[in-house]
């Protein structure tokens, strides 16, 4: 389904700064929370309507401030929460809608954001359908090249009919840097998102194909080396059988006799 443009959200939400992670609307994402400011945001969301604003952190600060968050992020709902053995917490969030943070403030250990939703449309067109078909073909190709894509994941991706959700799910699964995923989240049109996902999939397949060629060449070199070793061992055995493969001691003795010029 597409993000619902008619749904309303609170304008003031707890804000969670994410390091190296971007959560897209229409996707589920597991997160591990350990920093006090992050734990506080999750606790405030759980104590209210479970809604939270997720934004990519632009710095490496352990204690993020209002200036460390990207303005475009995702309104999400916390669906599950469990304590981690390390002392932090594990949560599963569901991305609901893209939003822009008009204001982010830090009071004590609490980050909060005043947000404006930016609904994304999922209108179908011939061009959109063509990109969807292309992405599905690329997923099939990637599955044939790598065992890393499980049958369940392949079935899930190929079963997605909504183009916006397809783009979001594939963007989540792609091996992209967080900054690249952030750019994809900020793309305004569906076509731009589908184009970006298609380009990233093309690159991923090119890498898989190159990896396969390298592994094949390495395997061939190993096979050739094994064959040469086997042939050398066979030749050595034949020479010994014919008496041509004398031991070093016998060769040395023969040379000493020749050097002594002994009579017959």
C-alpha positions in Angstrom: 0.0 0.0 0.0 1.1 3.6 -0.4 1.6 6.0 2.4 -1.8 7.3 3.4 -2.0 11.1 2.5 -5.2 11.4 4.6 -3.8 10.1 7.8 -2.9 12.7 10.4 0.0 12.5 12.9 0.9 14.5 15.9 3.0 17.5 15.0 5.2 17.0 18.1 7.0 13.6 18.4 10.0 12.1 20.2 13.0 12.1 17.9 15.4 9.2 17.5 18.8 9.9 15.8 20.0 6.9 13.8 23.6 6.2 13.0 24.3 4.6 9.6 20.6 3.6 9.3 17.7 5.0 7.2 14.2 3.7 7.8 11.8 3.9 4.8 8.0 4.2 4.9 6.2 0.9 4.3 9.0 -1.2 5.7 9.8 -2.9 9.0 13.2 -2.3 10.5 14.9 -3.8 13.6 16.9 -1.3 15.7 19.2 -1.7 18.6 19.0 1.1 21.1 21.7 1.8 23.7 22.4 5.5 24.0 20.5 7.3 26.8 19.0 9.9 24.5 17.7 7.2 22.2 16.3 5.1 25.1 14.5 8.2 26.4 12.9 8.8 22.9 11.7 5.2 22.7 10.3 5.3 26.3 8.4 8.5 25.6 7.0 7.0 22.4 5.9 3.8 24.3 4.3 5.9 27.0 2.2 7.7 24.4 0.9 6.6 21.1 4.1 4.6 20.1 4.9 7.1 17.3 8.4 8.4 16.9 10.3 10.5 14.3 13.4 8.7 12.9 16.2 10.7 11.4 19.7 10.0 10.1 22.4 11.4 12.3 25.0 13.4 10.3 27.8 13.3 12.9 29.6 10.7 15.1 28.6 12.4 18.3 27.6 9.9 21.1 25.3 12.6 22.5 23.5 13.9 19.4 22.1 17.4 19.4 19.3 19.0 17.4 21.8 20.1 14.8 23.0 16.5 14.2 19.8 15.3 12.5 18.8 15.3 8.9 15.6 17.3 8.5 13.9 14.7 6.3 13.1 11.5 8.1 10.3 9.0 8.7 7.4 8.9 11.1 7.3 5.3 12.5 5.4 3.2 15.0 7.2 1.0 17.5 5.7 -2.5 17.0 7.8 -4.6 19.3 10.3 -4.0 22.1 12.5 -6.3 24.1 15.4 -5.8 26.5 18.8 -6.7 25.0 21.3 -8.9 27.0 23.8 -6.1 26.7 21.6 -3.8 28.6 20.1 -1.9 25.7 16.8 -2.6 24.0 15.7 -4.1 20.7 12.8 -2.6 18.8 11.0 -3.2 15.6 9.6 -0.1 13.9 7.2 0.2 11.0 7.8 3.2 8.8 4.5 5.0 8.2 5.2 8.3 6.4 8.0 10.5 5.3 8.2 13.8 7.2 10.2 17.0 7.5 11.4 18.2 10.8 10.6 21.9 11.0 12.2 22.2 14.4 14.3 19.8 16.6 14.9 20.6 20.2 16.9 19.0 23.0 15.6 19.3 26.6 17.7 17.3 29.1 17.9 13.9 27.6 14.9 14.3 25.4 15.1 15.0 21.6 11.8 16.2 20.1 10.8 17.2 16.7 8.0 19.3 15.2 7.2 17.6 12.0 5.2 18.0 8.8 4.3 14.8 6.9 5.4 14.6 3.3 3.1 11.9 1.8 4.4 10.0 -1.1 2.1 8.9 -4.0 2.2 5.6 -5.7 0.4 6.4 -9.0 0.7 3.8 -11.7 1.7 4.6 -15.2 3.3 2.7 -18.1 6.7 4.0 -17.1 6.2 3.0 -13.5 5.1 -0.5 -14.5 8.1 -0.8 -16.8 10.5 0.0 -13.8 8.6 -2.5 -11.6 9.1 -5.2 -14.2 12.8 -4.3 -14.6 13.4 -4.4 -10.8 11.7 -7.8 -10.6 13.9 -9.2 -13.4 16.9 -7.8 -11.7 15.9 -9.5 -8.4 15.6 -12.8 -10.3 19.1 -12.3 -11.8 20.6 -11.4 -8.4 19.0 -14.5 -6.9 20.6 -16.7 -9.6 24.1 -15.2 -8.9 24.0 -15.2 -5.1 22.9 -17.7 -2.4 22.7 -14.8 0.0 19.1 -13.9 -1.2 16.9 -16.5 0.5 13.9 -18.0 -1.3 11.6 -16.4 1.3 13.1 -13.0 0.7 13.0 -13.4 -3.1 9.3 -14.5 -2.8 8.6 -11.4 -0.6 10.2 -9.0 -3.0 8.6 -10.5 -6.1 5.2 -10.5 -4.4 5.1 -6.8 -3.8 2.8 -5.1 -6.2 2.8 -1.5 -4.9 5.7 0.3 -6.6 6.5 2.6 -3.7 6.7 -0.2 -1.3 8.8 -2.2 -3.7 11.2 0.7 -4.0 11.4 1.1 -0.2 11.9 -2.6 0.5 14.6 -3.0 -2.1 16.3 0.2 -0.9 16.4 -1.3 2.6 17.9 -4.6 1.4 20.5 -3.0 -1.0 24.1 -2.6 0.1 24.1 1.2 0.0 25.7 3.7 2.3 23.4 5.5 4.7 23.9 8.8 2.8 22.8 7.1 -0.4 19.7 5.8 1.2 19.0 9.2 2.7 19.1 10.7 -0.8 16.6 8.0 -2.0 14.3 8.8 0.9 14.4 12.5 -0.1 13.6 11.9 -3.8 10.3 13.5 -4.5 8.8 11.4 -7.3 8.2 7.7 -7.6 10.0 7.5 -10.9 13.1 9.0 -9.3 13.0 6.4 -6.5 12.5 3.5 -9.0 15.4 4.8 -11.2 17.7 5.0 -8.2 16.8 1.4 -7.0 17.2 0.1 -10.6 20.7 1.7 -10.9 21.8 0.3 -7.5 20.5 -3.2 -8.5 22.4 -3.0 -11.8 25.6 -2.2 -9.9 25.0 -5.0 -7.4 24.5 -7.5 -10.2 27.7 -6.3 -12.0 29.6 -6.8 -8.7 28.1 -10.3 -8.3 29.1 -11.2 -11.9 32.6 -9.9 -11.4 32.9 -11.8 -8.2 31.8 -15.0 -10.0 34.4 -14.5 -12.7 37.2 -14.0 -10.1 36.1 -17.1 -8.2 35.9 -19.1 -11.4 39.4 -18.0 -12.5 40.8 -18.8 -9.1 39.2 -22.3 -9.2 40.6 -22.9 -12.7 44.1 -21.9 -11.5 43.8 -24.3 -8.6 42.6 -27.1 -10.9 45.6 -26.5 -13.3 48.0 -26.6 -10.4 46.5 -29.8 -9.1 46.7 -31.3 -12.5 50.4 -30.4 -13.0 51.2 -31.8 -9.5 49.4 -35.0 -10.4 51.3 -35.4 -13.7 54.6 -34.7 -12.0 53.9 -37.4 -9.4 53.0 -39.8 -12.2 56.2 -39.0 -14.1 58.3 -39.5 -11.0 56.7 -42.9 -10.4 57.4 -44.0 -14.0 61.0 -42.8 -13.8 61.6 -44.8 -10.6 59.9 -47.8 -12.2 62.3 -47.6 -15.2 65.3 -46.9 -13.0 65.6 -43.4 -14.3 64.6 -41.8 -11.1 67.7 -42.5 -9.0 68.0 -41.3 -5.5 70.5 -38.4 -4.8 72.9 -40.8 -3.1 73.1 -43.1 -6.2 73.6 -40.1 -8.4 76.5 -38.9 -6.2 78.1 -42.3 -6.2 77.9 -42.6 -10.0 79.5 -39.1 -10.3 82.4 -40.0 -8.0 83.1 -43.2 -9.9 83.2 -41.2 -13.2 85.6 -38.7 -11.6 88.0 -41.4 -10.4 88.6 -42.7 -13.9 88.8 -46.3 -12.6 89.9 -49.1 -15.1 87.2 -51.4 -16.4 
